[in-house]
């Protein structure tokens, strides 16, 4: 499970990220892994800038860099990267 941070500031808790298709549906396209810190990361739309997605202020604050589009905030221990 992960939290979906939408560009309008809404946060949807515990969304299902059990498949690539579900993750892509949440972010609106191909996904890119975006590390945040030792304990968390984000899945973002790989083409978000090309698609002119809005800046996601909450996600940008968390990541300490500009993030666009809806994102999934995940904890490292919740997802198996193998």
N, C-alpha and C positions, 0 to 999 in steps of 0.2 A: 504494500500500500504506500501511497505517496500523497502529498498535498498538491492540488492544482492551484497555481497562482495565476489568476486571470488579469488581463491588462486593465480592466476596470476596477481593480483593487479587491475583488471578491476572492476568497480562499475557500476551496472545496476540500474538506478533509477526507483522507482515506479513500482516494480513488483507486480503482483496480488497474494495476500495471502488470498483469500476469502474462501479457503477450505483446509482441512488437506492434501488432495491429492496434491494440488498445492504446499503447503509448503514443503512436502516431496520430490517432484520432484526437487525443487530448491536446497535443501541441499543434496540430493542423498541418502535418507534413513529415518529411524525413527528419529523423531525430539526430541530434548532436549531443554528446556527453559533455557537460560543462562542470568541472570540479569547482566546489565552493570552498571547502576546508577539509580537514582530516576526517570529518564525520558526515559530510553531506555533499551532494552534487545535484545538478539540475539536468533534466532533459529539455532541450529547447528545439525549436524548428530550425533545422540547418539552413533553410533558405529564407528565414524571417526578414532579414534586411532586404533581400531581393524582392520579397513580396510586400515591402513597405508596411510591415506590421508596426503597430503602435509600441512605444516604449513601455515596458512593464516596470513601473516605479518601485513596487515592492520587491520584485525579483532583483532589480538593479541594486537596490540598497543592500540586500542580502549578499549578492555576489561581488559587490564593490566594483562593478563595471556596468556598462550599458547592456541591458538585456531587452530584447523585443519579443512581443507575442506572448501567448499563454505558455506557461512552463510547469513542469513537474518537479517539485522539490522532494528529494529522496534522501534517506539515511543510508550510508554505505553498508551497514549490516542488514538492510532489508532486501537487497538485490544481489543475486548471484551473477557475477560478470564472466563466468566461465563459458 
